Amino acid sequence: MLITKRGKAIARLSSATAPKKPIDAHALRQVTDTQHNRTDESFMRRVRDGARC
C-alpha cells in the first residue's frame, strides 16, 4: 500500500519481513546472572560526581 500526499509518495506499508525468534529464557538468565547488580549508593555517587566534571 502506498500513501501519497498531493500526488507524491510519502510512505509505503508492507508486511513484516521475517517472524521474530523466540527468546531462550535459560540463555538470557545465564547472561543476566553473570552481570553485577550495582544498585548501591556508591555507584550513584560516582555517576553524579562524574556528571559534574
Protein Blocks (a to p, Z undefined) as FASTA:
>chain_A
ZZdeehiafbdcdddfbdcddddfklmmmmmmmpccdfbfklmmmmmmmmmZZ
